Amino acid sequence: MALEAAVKCGYYEEPRQRSVTEIATEVDVPSTTFQYRLNRAEAWLAKQFATDSVSVKIDADLNLEDIEFR
């Protein structure tokens, strides 16, 4: 999963430990594919947070194929 790889590789650390390109190379997917899947996972998380924390009613459906690569 893109989000899992990003967390494990320090993408969300301050300062950032690795770039999208470096993580994509490590997990052996094209960087554009990795970026797309990471963006989809982040969007899903943001929607879930908004729904759960601030009572925003949204459609947070997610196709797991959009964020996983196995």
N, CA, C and O atoms as CSV, one atom per row, in Angstrom:
chain,resi,resn,atom,element,x,y,z
A,1,MET,N,N,0.842,-1.176,0.000
A,1,MET,CA,C,0.000,0.000,0.000
A,1,MET,C,C,0.894,1.248,0.000
A,1,MET,O,O,1.879,1.305,0.735
A,2,ALA,N,N,0.560,2.211,-0.797
A,2,ALA,CA,C,1.370,3.420,-0.942
A,2,ALA,C,C,1.507,4.186,0.366
A,2,ALA,O,O,2.600,4.627,0.720
A,3,LEU,N,N,0.414,4.342,1.074
A,3,LEU,CA,C,0.457,5.098,2.329
A,3,LEU,C,C,1.354,4.413,3.348
A,3,LEU,O,O,2.136,5.070,4.034
A,4,GLU,N,N,1.243,3.114,3.446
A,4,GLU,CA,C,2.077,2.349,4.375
A,4,GLU,C,C,3.561,2.518,4.034
A,4,GLU,O,O,4.383,2.738,4.923
A,5,ALA,N,N,3.897,2.416,2.760
A,5,ALA,CA,C,5.287,2.583,2.337
A,5,ALA,C,C,5.777,3.992,2.645
A,5,ALA,O,O,6.912,4.170,3.089
A,6,ALA,N,N,4.930,4.997,2.414
A,6,ALA,CA,C,5.317,6.386,2.684
A,6,ALA,C,C,5.602,6.605,4.168
A,6,ALA,O,O,6.573,7.272,4.525
A,7,VAL,N,N,4.766,6.051,5.021
A,7,VAL,CA,C,4.975,6.190,6.467
A,7,VAL,C,C,6.259,5.479,6.885
A,7,VAL,O,O,7.080,6.043,7.608
A,8,LYS,N,N,6.427,4.246,6.430
A,8,LYS,CA,C,7.615,3.465,6.797
A,8,LYS,C,C,8.910,4.121,6.333
A,8,LYS,O,O,9.943,3.998,6.991
A,9,CYS,N,N,8.855,4.809,5.211
A,9,CYS,CA,C,10.063,5.410,4.635
A,9,CYS,C,C,10.297,6.848,5.101
A,9,CYS,O,O,11.227,7.501,4.628
A,10,GLY,N,N,9.484,7.339,6.000
A,10,GLY,CA,C,9.704,8.669,6.539
A,10,GLY,C,C,9.229,9.818,5.672
A,10,GLY,O,O,9.696,10.946,5.833
A,11,TYR,N,N,8.317,9.556,4.764
A,11,TYR,CA,C,7.807,10.599,3.880
A,11,TYR,C,C,7.111,11.716,4.655
A,11,TYR,O,O,7.145,12.877,4.247
A,12,TYR,N,N,6.483,11.362,5.768
A,12,TYR,CA,C,5.739,12.356,6.553
A,12,TYR,C,C,6.539,12.926,7.718
A,12,TYR,O,O,6.001,13.680,8.529
A,13,GLU,N,N,7.809,12.577,7.806
A,13,GLU,CA,C,8.670,13.130,8.852
A,13,GLU,C,C,9.074,14.558,8.499
A,13,GLU,O,O,8.981,14.984,7.348
A,14,GLU,N,N,9.518,15.271,9.503
A,14,GLU,CA,C,9.999,16.647,9.294
A,14,GLU,C,C,11.448,16.721,9.724
A,14,GLU,O,O,11.700,16.631,10.926
A,15,PRO,N,N,12.396,16.875,8.864
A,15,PRO,CA,C,12.250,16.984,7.415
A,15,PRO,C,C,11.947,15.622,6.791
A,15,PRO,O,O,12.202,14.576,7.388
A,16,ARG,N,N,11.411,15.661,5.606
A,16,ARG,CA,C,11.057,14.445,4.870
A,16,ARG,C,C,12.304,13.588,4.679
A,16,ARG,O,O,13.354,14.087,4.274
A,17,GLN,N,N,12.182,12.284,4.976
A,17,GLN,CA,C,13.325,11.371,4.879
A,17,GLN,C,C,13.578,10.874,3.459
A,17,GLN,O,O,14.728,10.692,3.058
A,18,ARG,N,N,12.508,10.655,2.699
A,18,ARG,CA,C,12.639,10.182,1.321
A,18,ARG,C,C,11.587,10.844,0.446
A,18,ARG,O,O,10.524,11.245,0.921
A,19,SER,N,N,11.894,10.950,-0.815
A,19,SER,CA,C,10.958,11.533,-1.785
A,19,SER,C,C,10.032,10.448,-2.342
A,19,SER,O,O,10.257,9.253,-2.152
A,20,VAL,N,N,9.005,10.892,-3.021
A,20,VAL,CA,C,8.096,9.968,-3.696
A,20,VAL,C,C,8.875,9.103,-4.678
A,20,VAL,O,O,8.648,7.896,-4.757
A,21,THR,N,N,9.777,9.701,-5.413
A,21,THR,CA,C,10.569,8.956,-6.395
A,21,THR,C,C,11.409,7.877,-5.727
A,21,THR,O,O,11.480,6.752,-6.223
A,22,GLU,N,N,12.040,8.205,-4.614
A,22,GLU,CA,C,12.866,7.225,-3.903
A,22,GLU,C,C,12.028,6.074,-3.367
A,22,GLU,O,O,12.431,4.915,-3.462
A,23,ILE,N,N,10.872,6.383,-2.807
A,23,ILE,CA,C,10.005,5.328,-2.261
A,23,ILE,C,C,9.461,4.464,-3.394
A,23,ILE,O,O,9.406,3.241,-3.271
A,24,ALA,N,N,9.062,5.093,-4.490
A,24,ALA,CA,C,8.546,4.335,-5.636
A,24,ALA,C,C,9.597,3.366,-6.161
A,24,ALA,O,O,9.282,2.228,-6.510
A,25,THR,N,N,10.835,3.814,-6.215
A,25,THR,CA,C,11.927,2.937,-6.657
A,25,THR,C,C,12.075,1.768,-5.691
A,25,THR,O,O,12.262,0.629,-6.120
A,26,GLU,N,N,11.995,2.037,-4.406
A,26,GLU,CA,C,12.145,0.984,-3.403
A,26,GLU,C,C,11.047,-0.070,-3.496
A,26,GLU,O,O,11.311,-1.260,-3.323
A,27,VAL,N,N,9.811,0.366,-3.769
A,27,VAL,CA,C,8.704,-0.592,-3.851
A,27,VAL,C,C,8.466,-1.076,-5.286
A,27,VAL,O,O,7.533,-1.832,-5.554
A,28,ASP,N,N,9.330,-0.624,-6.200
A,28,ASP,CA,C,9.336,-1.095,-7.585
A,28,ASP,C,C,8.041,-0.807,-8.340
A,28,ASP,O,O,7.459,-1.695,-8.963
A,29,VAL,N,N,7.600,0.450,-8.275
A,29,VAL,CA,C,6.491,0.919,-9.108
A,29,VAL,C,C,6.908,2.258,-9.713
A,29,VAL,O,O,7.749,2.951,-9.142
A,30,PRO,N,N,6.342,2.630,-10.845
A,30,PRO,CA,C,6.658,3.939,-11.416
A,30,PRO,C,C,6.289,5.060,-10.435
A,30,PRO,O,O,5.298,4.950,-9.712
A,31,SER,N,N,7.072,6.121,-10.410
A,31,SER,CA,C,6.817,7.200,-9.449
A,31,SER,C,C,5.459,7.856,-9.682
A,31,SER,O,O,4.815,8.284,-8.725
A,32,THR,N,N,5.013,7.944,-10.935
A,32,THR,CA,C,3.692,8.531,-11.197
A,32,THR,C,C,2.578,7.661,-10.619
A,32,THR,O,O,1.588,8.173,-10.097
A,33,THR,N,N,2.745,6.363,-10.716
A,33,THR,CA,C,1.768,5.435,-10.149
A,33,THR,C,C,1.764,5.539,-8.632
A,33,THR,O,O,0.705,5.590,-8.007
A,34,PHE,N,N,2.961,5.572,-8.044
A,34,PHE,CA,C,3.053,5.701,-6.592
A,34,PHE,C,C,2.412,6.996,-6.132
A,34,PHE,O,O,1.654,6.993,-5.162
A,35,GLN,N,N,2.698,8.111,-6.807
A,35,GLN,CA,C,2.131,9.417,-6.435
A,35,GLN,C,C,0.613,9.397,-6.526
A,35,GLN,O,O,-0.069,9.912,-5.640
A,36,TYR,N,N,0.082,8.809,-7.586
A,36,TYR,CA,C,-1.368,8.708,-7.749
A,36,TYR,C,C,-1.995,7.935,-6.598
A,36,TYR,O,O,-2.987,8.371,-6.013
A,37,ARG,N,N,-1.415,6.792,-6.278
A,37,ARG,CA,C,-1.970,5.955,-5.212
A,37,ARG,C,C,-1.838,6.618,-3.853
A,37,ARG,O,O,-2.733,6.498,-3.017
A,38,LEU,N,N,-0.740,7.310,-3.624
A,38,LEU,CA,C,-0.567,8.037,-2.370
A,38,LEU,C,C,-1.595,9.169,-2.270
A,38,LEU,O,O,-2.183,9.376,-1.209
A,39,ASN,N,N,-1.810,9.891,-3.353
A,39,ASN,CA,C,-2.813,10.959,-3.358
A,39,ASN,C,C,-4.210,10.418,-3.072
A,39,ASN,O,O,-4.971,11.022,-2.316
A,40,ARG,N,N,-4.542,9.285,-3.674
A,40,ARG,CA,C,-5.864,8.666,-3.437
A,40,ARG,C,C,-6.011,8.242,-1.979
A,40,ARG,O,O,-7.070,8.434,-1.381
A,41,ALA,N,N,-4.960,7.671,-1.408
A,41,ALA,CA,C,-5.011,7.254,-0.002
A,41,ALA,C,C,-5.145,8.464,0.914
A,41,ALA,O,O,-5.913,8.424,1.875
A,42,GLU,N,N,-4.417,9.531,0.635
A,42,GLU,CA,C,-4.506,10.752,1.443
A,42,GLU,C,C,-5.895,11.380,1.344
A,42,GLU,O,O,-6.438,11.853,2.342
A,43,ALA,N,N,-6.466,11.384,0.146
A,43,ALA,CA,C,-7.815,11.923,-0.034
A,43,ALA,C,C,-8.826,11.107,0.763
A,43,ALA,O,O,-9.718,11.666,1.401
A,44,TRP,N,N,-8.686,9.797,0.726
A,44,TRP,CA,C,-9.581,8.929,1.483
A,44,TRP,C,C,-9.462,9.205,2.983
A,44,TRP,O,O,-10.468,9.300,3.685
A,45,LEU,N,N,-8.224,9.333,3.468
A,45,LEU,CA,C,-8.015,9.640,4.888
A,45,LEU,C,C,-8.635,10.975,5.272
A,45,LEU,O,O,-9.268,11.089,6.322
A,46,ALA,N,N,-8.457,11.976,4.437
A,46,ALA,CA,C,-9.025,13.295,4.722
A,46,ALA,C,C,-10.551,13.228,4.787
A,46,ALA,O,O,-11.168,13.831,5.665
A,47,LYS,N,N,-11.148,12.499,3.860
A,47,LYS,CA,C,-12.609,12.354,3.866
A,47,LYS,C,C,-13.084,11.610,5.099
A,47,LYS,O,O,-14.083,11.987,5.711
A,48,GLN,N,N,-12.365,10.545,5.470
A,48,GLN,CA,C,-12.727,9.796,6.669
A,48,GLN,C,C,-12.624,10.674,7.911
A,48,GLN,O,O,-13.506,10.655,8.770
A,49,PHE,N,N,-11.546,11.440,7.998
A,49,PHE,CA,C,-11.358,12.336,9.134
A,49,PHE,C,C,-12.493,13.350,9.208
A,49,PHE,O,O,-13.061,13.580,10.276
A,50,ALA,N,N,-12.820,13.956,8.066
A,50,ALA,CA,C,-13.886,14.945,8.043
A,50,ALA,C,C,-15.218,14.324,8.444
A,50,ALA,O,O,-15.993,14.930,9.184
A,51,THR,N,N,-15.478,13.137,7.964
A,51,THR,CA,C,-16.725,12.452,8.290
A,51,THR,C,C,-16.788,12.105,9.774
A,51,THR,O,O,-17.813,12.324,10.420
A,52,ASP,N,N,-15.703,11.566,10.314
A,52,ASP,CA,C,-15.676,11.097,11.697
A,52,ASP,C,C,-15.518,12.220,12.717
A,52,ASP,O,O,-16.086,12.146,13.807
A,53,SER,N,N,-14.753,13.258,12.380
A,53,SER,CA,C,-14.381,14.261,13.369
A,53,SER,C,C,-15.218,15.527,13.334
A,53,SER,O,O,-15.451,16.140,14.375
A,54,VAL,N,N,-15.662,15.919,12.184
A,54,VAL,CA,C,-16.397,17.173,12.095
A,54,VAL,C,C,-17.777,17.004,11.487
A,54,VAL,O,O,-18.392,17.971,11.037
A,55,SER,N,N,-18.250,15.793,11.477
A,55,SER,CA,C,-19.610,15.468,11.039
A,55,SER,C,C,-19.959,15.955,9.636
A,55,SER,O,O,-21.077,16.404,9.383
A,56,VAL,N,N,-19.002,15.861,8.741
A,56,VAL,CA,C,-19.266,16.193,7.350
A,56,VAL,C,C,-19.789,14.938,6.679
A,56,VAL,O,O,-19.198,13.868,6.823
A,57,LYS,N,N,-20.882,15.051,5.953
A,57,LYS,CA,C,-21.472,13.906,5.260
A,57,LYS,C,C,-20.935,13.877,3.835
A,57,LYS,O,O,-21.258,14.750,3.030
A,58,ILE,N,N,-20.113,12.873,3.520
A,58,ILE,CA,C,-19.544,12.750,2.182
A,58,ILE,C,C,-19.537,11.297,1.762
A,58,ILE,O,O,-19.704,10.398,2.586
A,59,ASP,N,N,-19.345,11.078,0.486
A,59,ASP,CA,C,-19.191,9.735,-0.047
A,59,ASP,C,C,-17.705,9.406,-0.042
A,59,ASP,O,O,-16.947,9.949,-0.845
A,60,ALA,N,N,-17.284,8.519,0.859
A,60,ALA,CA,C,-15.859,8.199,1.002
A,60,ALA,C,C,-15.535,6.817,0.453
A,60,ALA,O,O,-14.641,6.135,0.956
A,61,ASP,N,N,-16.264,6.405,-0.581
A,61,ASP,CA,C,-15.979,5.103,-1.189
A,61,ASP,C,C,-14.596,5.116,-1.812
A,61,ASP,O,O,-14.150,6.125,-2.359
A,62,LEU,N,N,-13.930,3.979,-1.720
A,62,LEU,CA,C,-12.586,3.877,-2.267
A,62,LEU,C,C,-12.409,2.523,-2.915
A,62,LEU,O,O,-12.743,1.490,-2.335
A,63,ASN,N,N,-11.886,2.539,-4.110
A,63,ASN,CA,C,-11.527,1.314,-4.793
A,63,ASN,C,C,-10.101,0.975,-4.367
A,63,ASN,O,O,-9.173,1.716,-4.689
A,64,LEU,N,N,-9.911,-0.123,-3.653
A,64,LEU,CA,C,-8.591,-0.463,-3.138
A,64,LEU,C,C,-7.548,-0.623,-4.237
A,64,LEU,O,O,-6.355,-0.475,-3.975
A,65,GLU,N,N,-7.969,-0.917,-5.444
A,65,GLU,CA,C,-7.018,-1.009,-6.546
A,65,GLU,C,C,-6.367,0.339,-6.847
A,65,GLU,O,O,-5.300,0.389,-7.460
A,66,ASP,N,N,-6.999,1.426,-6.422
A,66,ASP,CA,C,-6.431,2.765,-6.638
A,66,ASP,C,C,-5.264,3.070,-5.714
A,66,ASP,O,O,-4.475,3.969,-6.002
A,67,ILE,N,N,-5.135,2.335,-4.599
A,67,ILE,CA,C,-4.082,2.678,-3.653
A,67,ILE,C,C,-3.121,1.539,-3.342
A,67,ILE,O,O,-2.114,1.758,-2.668
A,68,GLU,N,N,-3.401,0.338,-3.811
A,68,GLU,CA,C,-2.531,-0.787,-3.511
A,68,GLU,C,C,-1.777,-1.232,-4.750
A,68,GLU,O,O,-2.256,-1.096,-5.876
A,69,PHE,N,N,-0.602,-1.758,-4.520
A,69,PHE,CA,C,0.175,-2.364,-5.600
A,69,PHE,C,C,0.822,-3.619,-5.049
A,69,PHE,O,O,1.719,-3.561,-4.208
A,70,ARG,N,N,0.364,-4.719,-5.527
A,70,ARG,CA,C,0.906,-6.004,-5.090
A,70,ARG,C,C,0.908,-6.949,-6.237
A,70,ARG,O,O,1.326,-8.098,-6.090
